[in-house]
Amino acid sequence: MLRRLAAAPAAEPARIDGTGSGEIHAKDVRDTIRSSSAADFAADDPEVALRVLGLMLGRFDATNAQALRRAYQASDALRIGIFRSVLEGHGATVRRPFTVDQLSVALTALREGLHIRRLIDPAVVPDSLYGETALAIAIATLDTQHRHEHIDELGSALDSGDPRSRAPQPMLPDDPRQAVLDTAAREFAEHSFYLATLEGIAESSGVPIFMLKRLFPTKAHIVIAALRPKFAAVAQGVTDDVSLGTDHVTVIRRHLLRCARLTVEERPFMDSMIASVSHDTSGFAEGVVEIKQELHFPSLIEPVIADGQQQGLFSDGQPSTEFAAILTNALFIRCFTRRTESPENNASFVAELLLNGLRSRPAPEETSTAMHTSSPRHLDG
């Protein structure tokens, strides 16, 4: 019985275009491979289960093993003929280290494996799966331009983001990075951060999309690159004020004014930053999360607030990080929604509100009473 199982023939590949000569008549390589592979897989192979049983039960018997090898070799030979006709008909070669024989073995194994899976789980193995997978393998391994490549060379082209990376380099702007930043500012202003596309920025800037992505993988990276120098300048302003012994309230007021002016000077990028960080980033691309990490404006003023709390100048009812976030967010939202107001007015409004609070300051006789109430405390205590 084992010998009969081992001798079960592998199915003959389906004939293409009604001929058995292997002459393929198709308009391009992809259609040929997809259609021929789909037809091959659709051909019923009732012997698959028998061959698997013969393999599992009789592979250690020399006679049975030889019969199994002959069955597979016959199947491989049929597919090699079909494969060679495709290569010859389209002038293609196989990328190293593969050979036609190896590809035929791989496709035979793939076909048989999918047939086995379909025996027990037919819903997950549609007729098209084998053809599409075979096409994917062919795209990676077949070379129609006779470059005599190793498959790793194709991988390097994929890494660069463009399979045509060996083509002549296009004419680029003198400063591609600045060209992208300038174009992105216009695109963000006209279409908003979420509606602008990298493809649109690439086309308008004159920097091909695959090159643009080497500089800026996402739109968020463009925002970070544009604002990072400004962020550093705002940070330096706080550091200078502290180094010169400026009082805490004045440091905060000056910081708010610098931030407010920045929202006007870099309106498209600041609007993009505010729009992106105002959303929950748990489901966003990594680049959007990086905006919060690399342009974390609350962290610039947090040490000043923390020091003021230690000295008793500001309330310690909340951590300094919370106060810094509230202060910064309030300013950016004010600037975002009050565009007609000057930076000075917006900064002054937020400073007065958060440093002095909503309530009017208590009269002197109310001070001792206020010390024993549970009324909300403000930044200035």
Steps between C-alpha positions, in 0.01 A plus 500: 500500500783738586652449157167587337478814715855602418441450129197732495574741215524873551238687304601629159491876476191627323554559132519862397300638209386148417846381393751267655804652331555759767472787253352782700295768326446785746543875488748524783690291749272575793180394326669184374632395841180586682271320255718192455557460873131544578413238241766268640361524851139467390586164342373235741774291659336206678836335552628765743367321808640169376845647442502654846412166655771332296748764612413472868477120515747379241776756459752288695460210259747537212260374236216721618731804527621446145143477372412828680801674349404384152146635547630840608763508226232436241292785641804731510589416140157597376511833683857568388381473141221747561736731689763498227242583236398805703863611535580448133178659381573819692879507494530470878771353720501383861671702769780329688521282707183345355479272200201392295522155659493647851203721422313201359569302818382792714180547301426126506543499880289813536222353287497174690508672837202718411310196372563324833378802696190521281411140579427598861440876476370586153367844596849645552647373171316660208588396144681831447743466792750279322502715187551825691776347713673358194482845340657659808785249485543563130513878544783456750697239307450573128710762324368624165778759456796259510685672781634166630410603852513320829168513684669699781550783251126517452471517877726804513278674247197427717684637803555826318129532440515487121558199273630734232783632713753411232329729250669835422463738790234769437584868513453613858465845657829642628382440856255205495436508874409869500293455186295233674459714814391804299254297296364323808430837662286598201328161481420497872367856479277422201385147581576449874737247651265205464386565143841586355690203356865413461433433132363852453796651686741295288341609173492869590850507650671324210638232733387149390293319758755224558768762571268707715432196716872459561501848654155491662331160541172663608334842508565509873874485434465809280331686785772393743779609265338838440436577867803345668722813458217724625441267793869523589486881484201513736680264738808720489289802590383334820853391585633854449229657715568256782877551471456878528299465820166610355209446741278196442186688389693704244668187364160342447354813340794530259479131417131527417569798276775315311266207443218727386727674252617163372144398419480804268848469348458130422123484466473197263735284705371612839143439386608153386668430833200618702258303282701181530574509874140588581398149391555176683818362343454139609385399154715739298820441310824518691587838347198671655597363841851638447359854473397479864837360594729734305295820521388474861447867578369445858837357598666835426321688777442213745830549694413866562158406638651221712755741648225754568303234684799413716541865592132538581432737213257270319238255618612145557148364460603320179835374369706754310465286186121542511521876545751526214274300270193707589689824450641397162181342370292799598733731311509290183123452496452873553736580211340230286147636551576874528700558185400865468646582842863603522753265663541754778128502578470122495804451722383769744150350521627153585758632745244709687247219510732224620739699716233711671197272466133566432418648840587853595771512763354483858495804721759496784236414762400191297851361486493319835159351422612383155788314661247265665267441205518233234457741211709415194857623506664672205848511360591803708355346814 
